[in-house]
């Protein structure tokens, strides 16, 4: 029976992940018009530029998963083409290796006092949800609702990702005990 609940948890996480991606894509569509599309086209028009962008973003936010998810969201929203996204994804994957080395060299034991701790997806998801709900409910400017929707989508997406990871990690732990 425990395995049934783990499968339900995994599928629930997948549902949150997909719904978060949809919410984030809708927010991106509502938030910006041609300005964002033009800016993204300029920084991803050549594969090497996309690669460098993916590398830089991944090193800044410490998560290739977040960079790739954002890229997929931008492709889904029509802001990037598949061709433009390939360089970004490659850069994100290389950025992960570089980030790991930087973290290893800078701070082997990054505790809660470290700035790196802030950028863990476990911490970014609730922060994104809080920022999103504040923008939607309390800030009443022209684009606050759309930007809040993007933050909510990002947060829901990562909650789903963490839920799937927890379900899979628990199942792997159980299989090693047997």
Short mmCIF file of the C-alpha atoms (twelve columns), coordinates in Angstrom:
data_MODEL
# 
_entry.id   MODEL 
# 
loop_
_atom_site.group_PDB 
_atom_site.id 
_atom_site.type_symbol 
_atom_site.label_atom_id 
_atom_site.label_alt_id 
_atom_site.label_comp_id 
_atom_site.label_asym_id 
_atom_site.label_seq_id 
_atom_site.Cartn_x 
_atom_site.Cartn_y 
_atom_site.Cartn_z 
_atom_site.pdbx_PDB_model_num 
ATOM 1   C CA . UNK A 1   0.000  0.000  0.000   1 
ATOM 2   C CA . UNK A 2   2.935  2.313  0.701   1 
ATOM 3   C CA . UNK A 3   4.069  1.995  -2.916  1 
ATOM 4   C CA . UNK A 4   0.606  3.099  -4.077  1 
ATOM 5   C CA . UNK A 5   0.909  6.325  -2.083  1 
ATOM 6   C CA . UNK A 6   4.412  6.938  -3.449  1 
ATOM 7   C CA . UNK A 7   3.126  6.550  -7.004  1 
ATOM 8   C CA . UNK A 8   0.261  8.929  -6.254  1 
ATOM 9   C CA . UNK A 9   2.782  11.388 -4.773  1 
ATOM 10  C CA . UNK A 10  4.983  11.086 -7.849  1 
ATOM 11  C CA . UNK A 11  2.045  11.662 -10.204 1 
ATOM 12  C CA . UNK A 12  0.798  14.548 -8.055  1 
ATOM 13  C CA . UNK A 13  4.252  16.121 -8.273  1 
ATOM 14  C CA . UNK A 14  4.196  15.659 -12.038 1 
ATOM 15  C CA . UNK A 15  0.778  17.343 -12.188 1 
ATOM 16  C CA . UNK A 16  2.049  20.309 -10.156 1 
ATOM 17  C CA . UNK A 17  5.161  20.519 -12.324 1 
ATOM 18  C CA . UNK A 18  3.157  20.600 -15.570 1 
ATOM 19  C CA . UNK A 19  0.573  23.007 -14.175 1 
ATOM 20  C CA . UNK A 20  3.319  25.302 -12.887 1 
ATOM 21  C CA . UNK A 21  4.917  25.307 -16.326 1 
ATOM 22  C CA . UNK A 22  1.577  26.263 -17.856 1 
ATOM 23  C CA . UNK A 23  0.967  29.053 -15.329 1 
ATOM 24  C CA . UNK A 24  4.476  30.410 -15.850 1 
ATOM 25  C CA . UNK A 25  4.055  30.320 -19.641 1 
ATOM 26  C CA . UNK A 26  0.708  32.128 -19.409 1 
ATOM 27  C CA . UNK A 27  2.276  34.775 -17.178 1 
ATOM 28  C CA . UNK A 28  5.140  35.248 -19.626 1 
ATOM 29  C CA . UNK A 29  2.683  35.663 -22.491 1 
ATOM 30  C CA . UNK A 30  0.657  38.231 -20.546 1 
ATOM 31  C CA . UNK A 31  3.663  40.075 -19.144 1 
ATOM 32  C CA . UNK A 32  5.543  41.195 -22.150 1 
ATOM 33  C CA . UNK A 33  5.092  41.855 -25.757 1 
ATOM 34  C CA . UNK A 34  7.699  42.362 -28.401 1 
ATOM 35  C CA . UNK A 35  10.330 43.878 -26.084 1 
ATOM 36  C CA . UNK A 36  11.102 40.568 -24.378 1 
ATOM 37  C CA . UNK A 37  10.961 38.650 -27.649 1 
ATOM 38  C CA . UNK A 38  13.444 41.069 -29.256 1 
ATOM 39  C CA . UNK A 39  15.792 40.977 -26.253 1 
ATOM 40  C CA . UNK A 40  15.776 37.175 -26.157 1 
ATOM 41  C CA . UNK A 41  16.353 37.008 -29.898 1 
ATOM 42  C CA . UNK A 42  19.431 39.231 -29.566 1 
ATOM 43  C CA . UNK A 43  21.024 37.132 -26.806 1 
ATOM 44  C CA . UNK A 44  20.214 33.762 -28.397 1 
ATOM 45  C CA . UNK A 45  20.524 34.466 -32.130 1 
ATOM 46  C CA . UNK A 46  23.771 32.484 -32.320 1 
ATOM 47  C CA . UNK A 47  24.259 29.155 -30.536 1 
ATOM 48  C CA . UNK A 48  27.390 30.405 -28.742 1 
ATOM 49  C CA . UNK A 49  25.451 33.365 -27.310 1 
ATOM 50  C CA . UNK A 50  22.714 31.005 -26.105 1 
ATOM 51  C CA . UNK A 51  25.364 28.736 -24.625 1 
ATOM 52  C CA . UNK A 52  26.936 31.640 -22.730 1 
ATOM 53  C CA . UNK A 53  23.508 32.823 -21.545 1 
ATOM 54  C CA . UNK A 54  22.637 29.342 -20.230 1 
ATOM 55  C CA . UNK A 55  26.038 29.087 -18.556 1 
ATOM 56  C CA . UNK A 56  25.691 32.505 -16.906 1 
ATOM 57  C CA . UNK A 57  22.114 32.027 -15.729 1 
ATOM 58  C CA . UNK A 58  22.902 28.579 -14.302 1 
ATOM 59  C CA . UNK A 59  25.943 29.905 -12.447 1 
ATOM 60  C CA . UNK A 60  23.841 32.765 -11.034 1 
ATOM 61  C CA . UNK A 61  20.829 30.756 -9.863  1 
ATOM 62  C CA . UNK A 62  22.783 27.559 -9.065  1 
ATOM 63  C CA . UNK A 63  20.321 25.275 -10.847 1 
ATOM 64  C CA . UNK A 64  20.460 23.890 -14.357 1 
ATOM 65  C CA . UNK A 65  16.975 22.499 -13.783 1 
ATOM 66  C CA . UNK A 66  15.622 26.003 -13.183 1 
ATOM 67  C CA . UNK A 67  17.408 27.340 -16.272 1 
ATOM 68  C CA . UNK A 68  16.104 24.520 -18.448 1 
ATOM 69  C CA . UNK A 69  12.566 24.839 -17.067 1 
ATOM 70  C CA . UNK A 70  12.601 28.589 -17.720 1 
ATOM 71  C CA . UNK A 71  13.875 27.940 -21.239 1 
ATOM 72  C CA . UNK A 72  11.142 25.375 -21.901 1 
ATOM 73  C CA . UNK A 73  8.595  27.857 -20.555 1 
ATOM 74  C CA . UNK A 74  9.916  30.528 -22.925 1 
ATOM 75  C CA . UNK A 75  9.731  28.114 -25.860 1 
ATOM 76  C CA . UNK A 76  6.200  27.144 -24.856 1 
ATOM 77  C CA . UNK A 77  5.209  30.797 -24.610 1 
ATOM 78  C CA . UNK A 78  6.637  31.452 -28.069 1 
ATOM 79  C CA . UNK A 79  9.456  33.749 -26.930 1 
ATOM 80  C CA . UNK A 80  12.211 31.375 -28.033 1 
ATOM 81  C CA . UNK A 81  12.419 28.916 -30.892 1 
ATOM 82  C CA . UNK A 82  13.676 25.394 -30.391 1 
ATOM 83  C CA . UNK A 83  16.856 26.326 -32.246 1 
ATOM 84  C CA . UNK A 84  17.495 29.236 -29.869 1 
ATOM 85  C CA . UNK A 85  16.875 27.072 -26.818 1 
ATOM 86  C CA . UNK A 86  19.435 24.375 -27.687 1 
ATOM 87  C CA . UNK A 87  22.424 26.604 -26.902 1 
ATOM 88  C CA . UNK A 88  20.853 27.717 -23.621 1 
ATOM 89  C CA . UNK A 89  20.266 24.110 -22.527 1 
ATOM 90  C CA . UNK A 90  23.846 23.107 -23.393 1 
ATOM 91  C CA . UNK A 91  25.124 26.115 -21.478 1 
ATOM 92  C CA . UNK A 92  22.962 25.203 -18.494 1 
ATOM 93  C CA . UNK A 93  24.430 21.713 -18.389 1 
ATOM 94  C CA . UNK A 94  28.003 22.990 -18.552 1 
ATOM 95  C CA . UNK A 95  27.095 25.683 -16.010 1 
ATOM 96  C CA . UNK A 96  26.131 22.961 -13.551 1 
ATOM 97  C CA . UNK A 97  29.627 21.504 -13.665 1 
ATOM 98  C CA . UNK A 98  31.212 24.923 -13.275 1 
ATOM 99  C CA . UNK A 99  28.847 25.821 -10.435 1 
ATOM 100 C CA . UNK A 100 29.699 22.602 -8.615  1 
ATOM 101 C CA . UNK A 101 33.396 23.405 -8.858  1 
ATOM 102 C CA . UNK A 102 32.908 26.995 -7.714  1 
ATOM 103 C CA . UNK A 103 30.855 25.841 -4.731  1 
ATOM 104 C CA . UNK A 104 33.433 23.195 -3.870  1 
ATOM 105 C CA . UNK A 105 36.237 25.699 -3.980  1 
ATOM 106 C CA . UNK A 106 34.417 28.596 -2.324  1 
ATOM 107 C CA . UNK A 107 32.473 27.020 0.470   1 
ATOM 108 C CA . UNK A 108 32.501 23.320 1.093   1 
ATOM 109 C CA . UNK A 109 30.002 23.612 3.937   1 
ATOM 110 C CA . UNK A 110 27.435 26.157 2.775   1 
ATOM 111 C CA . UNK A 111 25.135 26.446 5.750   1 
ATOM 112 C CA . UNK A 112 22.102 28.622 6.245   1 
ATOM 113 C CA . UNK A 113 24.308 31.693 6.649   1 
ATOM 114 C CA . UNK A 114 25.758 31.328 3.154   1 
ATOM 115 C CA . UNK A 115 24.327 33.233 0.198   1 
ATOM 116 C CA . UNK A 116 24.452 29.967 -1.754  1 
ATOM 117 C CA . UNK A 117 21.875 28.479 0.614   1 
ATOM 118 C CA . UNK A 118 19.378 31.091 -0.576  1 
ATOM 119 C CA . UNK A 119 19.571 29.798 -4.161  1 
ATOM 120 C CA . UNK A 120 18.669 26.187 -3.404  1 
ATOM 121 C CA . UNK A 121 15.422 25.183 -5.117  1 
ATOM 122 C CA . UNK A 122 14.015 24.157 -1.717  1 
ATOM 123 C CA . UNK A 123 14.270 27.809 -0.715  1 
ATOM 124 C CA . UNK A 124 13.520 29.466 -4.041  1 
ATOM 125 C CA . UNK A 125 10.118 27.776 -4.472  1 
ATOM 126 C CA . UNK A 126 8.495  29.211 -1.323  1 
ATOM 127 C CA . UNK A 127 10.118 32.595 -1.914  1 
ATOM 128 C CA . UNK A 128 8.754  32.653 -5.486  1 
ATOM 129 C CA . UNK A 129 5.288  31.725 -4.189  1 
ATOM 130 C CA . UNK A 130 5.391  34.473 -1.542  1 
ATOM 131 C CA . UNK A 131 6.583  37.116 -4.022  1 
ATOM 132 C CA . UNK A 132 3.951  35.987 -6.530  1 
ATOM 133 C CA . UNK A 133 1.042  36.170 -4.114  1 
ATOM 134 C CA . UNK A 134 2.171  39.574 -2.822  1 
ATOM 135 C CA . UNK A 135 2.325  40.902 -6.394  1 
ATOM 136 C CA . UNK A 136 -1.089 39.471 -7.271  1 
ATOM 137 C CA . UNK A 137 -2.951 40.415 -4.101  1 
ATOM 138 C CA . UNK A 138 -1.341 43.598 -2.806  1 
ATOM 139 C CA . UNK A 139 0.485  45.395 -5.625  1 
ATOM 140 C CA . UNK A 140 -1.841 46.965 -8.127  1 
ATOM 141 C CA . UNK A 141 0.245  48.184 -11.029 1 
ATOM 142 C CA . UNK A 142 -0.169 47.407 -14.706 1 
ATOM 143 C CA . UNK A 143 2.048  44.339 -14.874 1 
ATOM 144 C CA . UNK A 144 2.080  43.157 -11.243 1 
ATOM 145 C CA . UNK A 145 -0.573 40.515 -11.874 1 
ATOM 146 C CA . UNK A 146 1.294  39.007 -14.838 1 
ATOM 147 C CA . UNK A 147 4.653  39.086 -13.041 1 
ATOM 148 C CA . UNK A 148 3.034  37.570 -9.936  1 
ATOM 149 C CA . UNK A 149 1.617  34.805 -12.122 1 
ATOM 150 C CA . UNK A 150 5.107  34.050 -13.430 1 
ATOM 151 C CA . UNK A 151 6.437  33.797 -9.865  1 
ATOM 152 C CA . UNK A 152 3.509  31.587 -8.788  1 
ATOM 153 C CA . UNK A 153 4.059  29.314 -11.792 1 
ATOM 154 C CA . UNK A 154 7.772  29.061 -11.019 1 
ATOM 155 C CA . UNK A 155 7.041  28.236 -7.370  1 
ATOM 156 C CA . UNK A 156 4.369  25.623 -8.161  1 
ATOM 157 C CA . UNK A 157 6.663  24.067 -10.743 1 
ATOM 158 C CA . UNK A 158 9.442  23.646 -8.184  1 
ATOM 159 C CA . UNK A 159 7.085  22.347 -5.497  1 
ATOM 160 C CA . UNK A 160 6.048  19.661 -7.992  1 
ATOM 161 C CA . UNK A 161 9.682  18.924 -8.802  1 
ATOM 162 C CA . UNK A 162 10.543 18.603 -5.093  1 
ATOM 163 C CA . UNK A 163 7.505  16.368 -4.564  1 
ATOM 164 C CA . UNK A 164 8.601  14.059 -7.390  1 
ATOM 165 C CA . UNK A 165 12.168 13.982 -6.046  1 
ATOM 166 C CA . UNK A 166 10.947 13.105 -2.564  1 
ATOM 167 C CA . UNK A 167 8.755  10.289 -3.903  1 
ATOM 168 C CA . UNK A 168 11.574 8.829  -5.993  1 
ATOM 169 C CA . UNK A 169 14.177 9.213  -3.207  1 
ATOM 170 C CA . UNK A 170 11.872 7.485  -0.737  1 
ATOM 171 C CA . UNK A 171 11.271 4.609  -3.181  1 
ATOM 172 C CA . UNK A 172 15.019 4.236  -3.806  1 
ATOM 173 C CA . UNK A 173 15.644 4.228  -0.037  1 
ATOM 174 C CA . UNK A 174 13.039 1.495  0.419   1 
ATOM 175 C CA . UNK A 175 14.516 -0.656 -2.339  1 
ATOM 176 C CA . UNK A 176 17.982 -0.454 -0.741  1 
ATOM 177 C CA . UNK A 177 16.598 -1.635 2.607   1 
ATOM 178 C CA . UNK A 178 15.092 -4.800 1.103   1 
# 
